[in-house]
């Protein structure tokens, strides 16, 4: 895999994450199904990988299933956070 391809993949990942974060910031918590249906330009696997990555970075949280679907929400940044 060329470094250009790897760089494009990383840029695409950042774009997907930005889309998800923007939606959660604007509209509040969403279920996985809602995110998938509203972000139609993002594939299901890509969406799940991005949500997993951001939850591990503590940018978002995922709650237990409610009526069969997980809830995703934006975590608040602490005032002393440098990220």
Secondary structure, DSSP 8 states (H G I E B T S, - for coil): --HHHHHHHHHHHHHHHHHHHHHHHHH--EEHHHHHHH-TTS-HHHHHHHHHHHHHTTSEEE---BTTB-EEEE----TT---
